[in-house]
Amino acid sequence: MEHDLSPATLAQLRRPRSYPAVSVLTPTHRREPDNFQDPVRLRNAVAEAKKQLETDPAVTRERRADVVRQLDQALSEVDLTHAEDGLLILAAPGEHQVWSLGRAVPERVVLSDTFLTRNLVSAHAAERPFWVLSVSADRITLWNGGGGRVTEERTGGFPLARDLGENFDAERQEQIGDAPSMFRDERTRHFLREADTAMSAVLRDHSRPLYVTGVPAALSVLDEFGSVAKFAVQVPRGGLAHGTADAVWRAIRPVQEAQAREETEAVVRELTAARGRKEFAAGVDELWRSAREGRVRLLAVEENYRVTVGDAFGDHLIPAASGDLEAREDIVDEIVEQCLETGAEVRFVPDGTLGEEQGMAGVLRY
């Protein structure tokens, strides 16, 4: 299943397809007993997609057979043992993808000439992905983080490793305090420079926050090179280049949580200041209209805020019940995607942060 939504990947997903491009959304669950229903709901959703293909007169027999085959292949690739909060299956003639989403989604099947991406974009923004680069004298490991976990990433040439000799123990050197001399060694410095160059390339293609872990002497060398250090939050903790994903997450988590608290406080201050300048907007209806006009500069969304609305003659959104004809159950994700499209900053904040602002609030450009 896919996880990494880079700008290039998103652009590729959004390009027009030969009709029909099928998007299948279904909620999933991380834990028992709720996850017992997931296999049945998923099969039912795919069956509904096949039914719509069968009854759509615009779909030729050849394309119907192709897309049905793609849906079956996608279904076989789903691993619900690692389910998150939602699943997105995309299928079109000659292609298919499966995306696991860390954000709740409505149950939906859409046939169009483009894929439905707004739930994917919103989930990616809420997950707040980040990189962790763990450095040592003989190994440099890249970790992919987001959604409360990290996993080792094997891209951009990582992990980097070098042989220091049969009897050389880099971790022991760090523990006994010999790290400064070890990182003054020219070969070690060259090794770290290679990592600096490789990480800079990763950030160019996949820009996201970066944490760097290692002993102070290693971090000091990276500071001298400057390329990676200027983007990174340093975590002076050695041994993680050879460590487990769980150990890396335990080291990063308190740093990230402290940053998140500071960022949330900054968002609240900015919203308060915007209210005084009359550049403030709140509520789904007002933000939906402002987003479509490209007026939102900063959008704050409470993490679990969901609402179902209907479209009142194209001018206003009104409350609606889930399942109503023409109900828009993912309007929050739609607003998030629209704001990101127009260059707005989107921040997900803890539930209750926005008080009476109905789960969403924004700072307007004008």
N, C-alpha and C positions, 0 to 999 in steps of 0.2 A: 504494500500500500504506500501511496505517496505521502510525503510530509513537508518537503521543502518548497515553499512558494516563493521563488525568486521573481524579480521583475520580468526577466526573459520568459520564465515559465508562464506567468500570468498573461503576458502579451500573446503567447502562443495559444493559450486556452481561449482567449477572447476573439481570436480571428474567426471570420465566418466559415462555416462548414457547408458541405452538401447536405441538404435536408434529407433525413431528419438527424439533428444533433440531440441526443436524449440525455437529460439530466435527471437522476433519481436521487432524491434526498430521503433519508430515513433516520429517526432518532435511534441512538444506541445507548448502552449503559455500561458503566465501569464495574459494577458490583452486583452480587446476588442480593435478593432474588429478582431484581428488575431485569437483569440481563438474560433471564430465561426466555423472555418474549422476543429477543432480538432476532434469532434465526428465522422465526415465522414472519415477523414484520418485514424483514429484508426480502424473503422469498415472495411475499405478497406484493411488495413494492415493485420488484422486477417483473412479476406476472402482470401487474397493472400497466407497466411500460410496454410489454409485449402486446397486451390487449389494445392499447392505443395505436400501436404500430399496425396491428391487423385491421383496425377499423378506419384508419386514415386513408382516404382515397388518393392523397397526394404522394403516398409512399409506394414505389414500385415493388414488385415481388422480389427482384434481385436485391434491392437495398434493404428491404425488410429482412430477408434471410441473413444478409451481412450484419446488420445491426443486432439482430437476435443472437447471432453467433458471438458478437462482441460482448453483449450483456451476459451471456452464459460464461464466457471466459473471465469476465470481471468478477462475477459471482463466485467462481472457483478460487479466485485470488484473495477473497475477503478472509481475514483472520480475526474473528470476533473474540478470541481469547485476549487480545490486546485492544479491545474496543475503547473508545473515548465517549464523547457525548453525541456524536453524529457521524453519519457516513454519507459520502457523495460518490455516486457512480456516474461517470461520463462515458457515453458511447456514441460513435458515429461510424459511417462506412469506413472500414479499414483501421479503426483505432478504438481504444478504450483506456480509461484510467480509474483508479479507486483511491479516494482521499479519505483519511480519517480526520475528523474535526474535533477539536477540544472545546466546542461550544454547541449548545442545543440548537437543533434545526427542526423545522416543520416537516411533516411527511408530504412529499410532493413529487409528481412526475411532470416534466416539461419537455415537449417536443418543439424544437425551433431550428433556426439556422445558426445559432450560437449556443454555447454552453452557459448555464446559469452559474455565475461565479460569486455573487454577492455574499453568500453564506461562507464560502471558502475564504474570501478576503477578510470578512469580519472575524472569523475564527482565528486566522493568522495574526491579525492585529491584536486580538485579545490575548493570544498566547505569548506575545512579547518575546520572540525568539532572540537568542544571544549566542555568542561564541565564548568558549573558554580555551585558552592556549596554556598548556602546562609544560614548563621548560625544565630541563635538567641538562647535565653535561653530556649525557649519552643518549637521551631520548626526548623528543618533543611531540606531544600529543595534542590533537585538536578535538574538542568536544562540542557537540551540537546541543544547545539547551533551549528549553521552553516548556511551558505547561507543567512545571513542577518536577522536571527530570532532566538528566543529561544522558547522551549516548555518544560513544566514540564515533567520530566522523573520519572517514577515509576518503579524503578529497584533497586536491591541491598539493599532492605529494606527501601528505601527512598519513601516518606518523613518520617523523624523521628519526633515524637511528644511526649510531656509529659505534664501532668497536673500540673500546678503550683498553683492551688487553685483558687477558684471562684473569688476572688477579686484581683488576681495578674495580672498586666498588664506589660508584658515584654517590649513592645515597649515604654510605658510611662517611665519605669525605664531607658531605654536607653536615651530617650529624656531629662530627668531631670538630667542626669549626674550620675546616680547611677549604671551605668553598671559595673565599676570596682569591687564594692563589690559583685554584683550579680554573676560575673564570677569568684570570688574567692570561691564561695560556692562549696563544694565538690560534691554535687549532680549535679550541673551544669557542673562541670569539667568532671564528669563521663559521662554525656550525650554527651559532645563534643568529648570525647575519643571514644565513640561508633561510632560517625559519622566519626572520623578519620580512624577507623578500616574498616568501611563499604566502605568509599571512596577509601581506598587503594586497596580493593578487586575489585572495579569497574575499577580502573586504570590498574590493572593487566590484566583484561579481555578485556578492551577497552581503550588502551593507547591513550591519546590525551591531548592537552594543557588544563590546569585547572585554572580557576579564582575562588577566594574565596571572598565573600562579607560578611560584618558584621561590627559591631562597633569595634574600635581598641582593646578594652579589650578582645573580643571574638577571634580576630585574634591572639592576644598575647598568649592566651591559646593554640591555635592550633600550634603556633610556638614552644611551649614547647614540644609538643608531637612529632613534627618533621616529621612524615611519609608523610602527605599530604602537609604540608607547603613547603617542599623542592622542590616540583614540581609546586607549585602554584604561580600565580600572585595575590597579595592581592589588593582588592578594598575596602577601608574603608568606607563602606556605609551600614547603618543599615536599618531594616524594610523590606528587600527584601525577607526574608524567608516567610513572609506573603503576599508578593506583587504579582503583575501580571507579565506575561511574557513580556509585553511591558515595564514595569518599570525596569525589570532586563536588557533588551536589551539596554535601554537608559543609564543605568549605565555602562554597559560593552563596548558599542560601541566606545566611544572616546579612551578608553584604548587600545582596539584591533586595532583601526585605527592607533594610534601612533606606536604600535608594528609593524604593517604591513609596515609603512613607513620606519622604521629602518631596517626591514628585507630586503626590496627592495633595499635600499641603500647598505646594506651589500652584496647582490647578485651582484649588478653592480660592486662593488669594486672587488669582487672575479673573476668575468668574465674579468675585465680589467687586473688583475694580471695574470690570466691564459694565456691571449693573449701574455703577455711578456715572459712567460715560454714556449710558444708554446704548451700549453695544452688546447687550445681553439678550439671549433667546433661550426659551425652555419649552419642553413639551414636544410631543411627536409632531403635531400638526405644524407648528411654527418652524421647527427645525427641518422638517421635510421640505417645506417651501423654500426656506433659506438655503438649504443644501442644493436644491435644484438650480437656484440662482447663483451658486458659487460664492455666497456671502459668508460662509462659516470659516473662521480662521482656526478655532480650537473647538473640538467637540469632546465633551466628557460624558461617559456612559457608565452607569453602574454595572458591575460584572455580570449579574444574572438578570438584568432587566429585559423582559420580553413583553410585548403587547400585540394584540390582534386588532386590526382596524379595517374599515371599509373606506372606499373612495366615494365621497359625496360630490358627484357631477364634475370630478376632476379638479375641484378647487380646494377642498378641505378633506381631512381625514376624520372619521368618526369612529367611536368604539364599535367593535363587532365581536361576535362569538366565534370561537374556533370552529372551523368546519363550515361556516356560512359560505354561500356561493359568492365568489369574488372577494372573500376575506383575504387580507394580506397579513399572514402570520409572521413574516420575517421583515417587517418594515424597519425594525431597528438595524438589522444587517444592511438593508438597502440604503439607509441614511448614512451608515458608516462608510460603505463603499463609495457613495456619491461624494462624501466629504474628502475621502482620500484621493478620489479622482481629480478634485479641484484644488489639491495641494494643502488641504487642512491638516492640522495635527490632531490625531485621535488618541485620547487617553481613556483607558478602562480603569475605574476606581472602585473601591470596595462598596458593597451594598450599604445604603444609608448615608453615604457621603454627601449626596446632593440634597438631602432634606426634603423640602417640599417641591423640588423641581421635576417631579414625575419621572425620575430615572435618567433623564438626559438634560443636558444644558450646554450652551455654547457661547463662544465669544465671536461676534460678527466683525467682518472687515469694514463694513459701512452700514 
